[in-house]
Each structure stands twice: as structure tokens, then as C-alpha cells.
Amino acid sequence: MSVFDFFRRTELSDRQEAAVMKTFSTLRAHRRSRFRILACIDGSEAGDMAVRFAARFAVSNNCDIIILHVRPIDQGLHSGGLQVRLARQNMIDAGFELPGVKYLKHALDVLKEEGIDVSGWQSATAHENAWGDAAGDTKVEYQSADGRTVVLKLKTAPDVAGGILDQYELGPYNLIILGEPSRWRSEFMSFFDAGIVQTVATVAPCSVLVARNSLEKRGFFICTDGSSRSLQAVRRAAVLATVIGEHVTLFSVAPDEIAKPAAEEAVANAKALLKAMKVDVAEAKAVVGNVLEEIVERGSLYKVIVVTDEGRSRIQRLFKGSLATESVRRARTSVLDVR
């Protein structure tokens, strides 16, 4: 190769990279203008609940739903005797018959039950290699005439929690929804062996909803401690509640009578903020008691408890704990951990 050819190819490569980066930046800018929900499923009823919440939160045309199933590397293909080429063709043309993909097909049925029927939408399929796995990542994207998008994504990753967090980086997303796990570990034990939901709820960069069977309940039970971080969470959660037609209750807990005026002020400030935003507040409460117990008990009557993530690292949580994480773990209704 001559020096001239080398520099020509280098220049061409730089131009191609610049074009790819420009396209990627444009795509991310478009996505930031929309409310994007990542609903994670595993074939269980808890996963169905995550999809139902996603459907009920995505009520406007500027909302997109991405339904994700993460498949551990190379599982279910070679063991089932399927050749990779046939497997890919099967996924695209034969109606979602691969192991794991049937969960995505079922998720479409759940969306249809919730009033989102993609059968008449335009669709496109894409495939990418991933982790040296034969099947890689595959997605089917459905787009309506009014611009709404539903994406089914089968993702390959070494572990499920890591796959979900990697998918966020391909987003971005405003909200991750997961079904309730079968177990939770203490902060100490989770440092060594946390489950999928606990890991994602602890370290995800965006807000996380852990969905329980609370769809028939009404209202957002929004907790505040008066901090600026908490007020931002109040604002964002109240907007979501208003968009989907849920009433807002503001709540603050003082550990003793001495601290009660501060709790009352926190509620008053949150109420004033929402009044300025023209968001109605159905009720505002400030009580004295054990903070965690009061949130869990009183919030159990509502569709969603809203708590503010403290922004602590896993090491900090180990020593200081996390009210937000404990509320998610102990609640008997769905909990939105706002970041």
C-alpha cells in the first residue's frame, strides 16, 4: 500500500466515524425529547406486571416502550439443537419461537390487553453480534403512524442485571420498570450477592419502579424530606401522576415531636411547588413516628409510593443504609425510586 493510499483510507475512515457519531448524537437527542420506559421481563407474572405499568404510564404519543429480556450467553441454542442461522430466521419470520423470545411475544399480548395493539404498525428487525455469542442481540421495532414506538429486545449478556444496565447506556431511558423479586438481601449481604432487581434498583442511573400487584389502587403517595433533591423528585413524580390521571398525596415523617415542624415545612414547600406548577394536591400529611414504618404502612393503600434516592454508592449504603432501598424492599405496593 502506498503512503497516498494509506492517508486516503485513513481520511475515509475518519469521515465514516464522524458520520456514525453524528447519526448517533442525533438519535440520542431525539430520544431525550421523548419519555422512554424500559420494561424488563423474565417470563414471570412479575414481568407481566412491569409491562402493564409501562403501558399505563405511556399514555401520550411522546412515550416509547422498550421491552427487554436478557438471555445469558449461548443459553438454549446449542442445547436445543438449533442452528444459529435457522434460529435467527425463526425469530424474524416464524413468530418468535426461540427460547426466551416467547416471553416477548407474550408481552405484546399483555400490551394489547392494556390497549396498545401494534399489529397494524410498521415494523423493522435488527441484529447485532454480542459477546461472541452465536445469537447475539435482536430487536423488533414497531412504530405507529403518530410516532409512538414499541421495541422488543432480546439481549445477550454474561448476567441479567449487567445486561439491563448495559441497555440503559444504549438508551437513554427515563424509567426502568421491573417486577417484584422473590427475595431481597440486606445491605450487607447484597454487597456480595444481590439479586437482579436489587442490583438494578441500587445502581441504575435513572428512576426505577419496582412493580407489585397494585394497579387497582389509586394515587401517588409522594414522600419528601424537604431537601432540594427531594423537591426535584416531588416535581417529577407529580407530573407523571398528573399525566396518567392519578391524584397526589404528599407525605413527610418526623422521628420525634421536635422534628415535626421541619416535616410540616417540607410538606408545605412541596405543596407550594406543585401549586406553582398547577398540580392539584389531594392531601398533605406530616406525622411523627418511625420513618420507614410510616412510609410502608400508610403508603400501602396507594398505587405507587414515591421515594427519593439518596445518590449513595454501594459502599456508602453499606455503612449508612438507604431509606429508599428499604422502602422498595419492605413495601406492599409498587415503589418508584426517583433519581
N, C-alpha and C positions, 0 to 999 in steps of 0.2 A: 504494500500500500504506500502510495506517495504521501509526502507531507501535505500536499494540497488536498488529497482525498481525506486524510485524517481530520484536518481542520473543517472540511466541508461536512463531514459526518458528525463531528462534534457540535458544529453550529446547528445542524438539523436536529440533533438530539436535544440541545438546549431549547430550541423553539418548540419541540414537541412537549418537553417537560413544562414549559411556560404555558402552553395551550391547555395541558391537562390541569395544571394548578388553577388557571383562570376558570375553567369549567367547574372544578371542584369548589372554588370560592363562590361562584355564582349559585351553585346548588345549595351550599350551606346558608347563604344569605336568604335564599327562597325559603328554606326550611325554618329559619329563625323567625320568619314572618307568620308562621303557622303554629298552631298548638298541636304538638306531636306526642302521642301516647304510645309507649312500648308495653304491650301486654304479654307477659311471659306464661307459657303453658307447658304442662308436662303430661297431659292426658288424664289428669285427675279432675274431680269436681271442683277442687280449689282453683285449678286453672280455668275452668268454665266461669267461675265467679269473677276472675280477673278480666275475662273477655266481656262479660256483662257490664261490669263497671266501666270499662273502656267505651263501650257502646253508649252508655248513658251519660258519660262525660263529654263525648264527642258529638255534641248536638248541633253544631253550626258547620257551615261549609268550609271554614278555615281550620278545621280539625282533621288530622290524619291518624289512623290507627295502624300500628305495625305489630303483628302477632308473631311472636318468636318462640321457636322450640330449639333448644340447644342439644345436639347429639354428640356424645363422647366420640372421640376419634375412632373411625373404622368399625363402629359397632353395628351389627345387624346386617352387614352387606355380605362379607365373605362367609360368615357363619350361616347365612341363609342360602348360600349357593347362587347368588345373583351376580351376574357380570356387571361391571360398572357402567358400560355403555348402555346396556339394557335398562339398568336402574335409572339412569338419567332420563332416557326416553320415556320410561314408565311414569316418572314424576311429571313430565311435561305434557304427555299426550294421553295417558291412560287413567287419569282420575285419581292421582295421589294414593298409590298403593304401597309405597315403601314403608318400612318400619319407621315410626316417628311422624311421617307425613300424614298419616291418617288423623293425627291429633289436629293438624292444621285444617284438614277438610272438615272435621267436626267443629272447629272454631268458626268456620264460615256458616255452619248451620246455626250455631249459637247467635252469631251476629244477625242472621236472618230473623230469628225469633225476637230479637231486640229491635227489629225494624230497619236494619241495614242489609239490603239484598244486593250483592254485587254481580248477580248473574247477567245483567244487561250492560255492565260496564266494560270499557276497553281493558284489555289485559296484555301484559308482556312478561316474559320469563327471562331471567338472567342467571348465569352460573359463574362462580369463581373458584379457583383452586384454593385450598386452605390446609395448612399444617401437613402437607404431603399426603393427605387423606384422599382416597380414590373418589369419594362422592363430593367432597368439598362443600361449598355453600351454594344454596339455590334459593331464589326468591321468585314469587309471582306477585306482580303489582297490578292492582285494579284501580282504575281512575274513572270517576263519574263525569258526566257532562258539565257539572257545576264545579269541577276541580277537586273534589274530595278524593282521598287516596286511602286504600286499604292494602297493606302488604302482608303476605305470608312469607316468613323467612325460616328456612331450615339451616341452622348454623352448626358448623363443626368446631369443636374446641376441646382442649385437654380436660377441662372441668366446666360444669354448667355455670357456676357463679362467674367465673372468668369470662365465659362466652357472653353472658348478659352484659357485663361491664365493658367488654370489647365492642359490643354492638352499640353501646351509648356513644363511644368515640366515633362511630360512623354516622351518628345522628346529625345534629344533637336532638335531644328529647326534652320535653318539659316535665314529663311524668313517667315513672316506671310503675307498673301495677303487677303485683304478684299475689298468688293465693296464700292463704294461711298455711304455714308449715306444720308438720306433725309434732315437732319438738323445737324448743328453744333452749339454748345453753346460757349459763351465767356469763357475765362479762369476762371472768377469769377463764372459764372453760372455752368460751368462744374465741379467745385469743389463740388457742391451739387447734380447735376443731369446731368451727362454726358451720352451720348448715347453709344451704343456698340462699334462702330468704334472709336469714340473719346477716350473712355476709353482704348481700346487695343493699339491704336496708341500712347497714352501718357505713358503707364506704361509697355508695353511689354519688355522683356529682350533682344529681338533680333530685327533686322531690320523689318520694316513694310512698305508694299506697299499698298497705297490706290488706287485701280484701277478704272480709268474712261474710257470712250469710246475713247481711243487714240491709239488703236492697228494699225491703218492705218498710223499713223505718224511715223517718223523715228528719231532716235538719242537719246542719253542720255545727258541731259543738267545738268552738274555736277557743283554745286556751292561750292566755297571754300572761307574761310576767312584767310587762311594761318596758322591756328593753327595745332598742331600735331594731334589733334582729327579729324580735317577736312581732313588732308592729308591721314589719315587712311581710311576715308570714300571715298576719291577720288580713292585710290588704289583698294578698294573692288568693288566699283561701276564700275570702268573702266574694271576690269577683267570680271565682269558679262556682261557688254556691248559687250566686245570683243568676249566672248564665244557665245553669241546669234546673233552676226553679226551686231551690232548697232555702228554707229560712235559716237565719244566722242567730246563734246564741253565743255570747261572749262570756268567758269564764276565767276567774283567777282565784288562786288559793293562797292564803296566808298561813304559815306554820303556827302562828300564835296571834293573840289579840293585839300585841304591839305592832305586828307587821300588817294588820288588816287595813289600815289607811293606805298603805302602799299598794295593796291588792285592789282596793277600790279605785285608786287613782289610775292603775293600769287598765282597768275595765273602762273607766271614763275616757281615758285618752284614746283607747281603741274605738270606742263608740263615736267619739268626735271625728276621728279619722274617717270612719265609714260614712258618717253623716255628710262630711265634705265630699265624699265620692258618690253621694246619693244612694247609698246602700242601706236598706232598712235593717234594723236590729230587732229581732223578735223579743229577746230577753238578754239582760246583762246581770251577771251574778258574781259576787265576791264573798267567799266563805273562809272559815277557819278550820284547819284540820291537816291531816297527812296529805301532802300534795298528790302523791301518786294514787293513793286510795280514793281520794275525792274525784280525781280525773277519771279513773277507771269506773267507779260506781255510777257517778252522775252521767258520764258520757255514754254509758251502755244503752241508754234509751234513744240514742240518736243514730242516724245512718253512718256518720263519719265523725270521729274525734280528730281534731287538728292540733298537732303539737309542733313546736319549733325545734329543729335540730340545733344542737349547741355548736356544731362545727368542730368537735373534738376528734383527734386522731384515735386510733385503736389503743395506743399506749395511754393516752390521757383518759380514755374511757375505762381502762383497766384500773386506774387509781381513783378517778373522780366519779366514775359511773356516768349514766346518761338517763335523764328523766324521759327523754323522747323514746329511746330504745326500750326502756322498761314499760312505758305506756303501750308501745306496739306489742310487746311480748305479753302483757297481762290483760289487755283489753278483751272484752267480749263482743266488740263490734269492730267495724273497719277503722283503721287509723291511717291518717295522712301525715307523714313526717315531712315537713316543708323545709327545703333548703333554698 
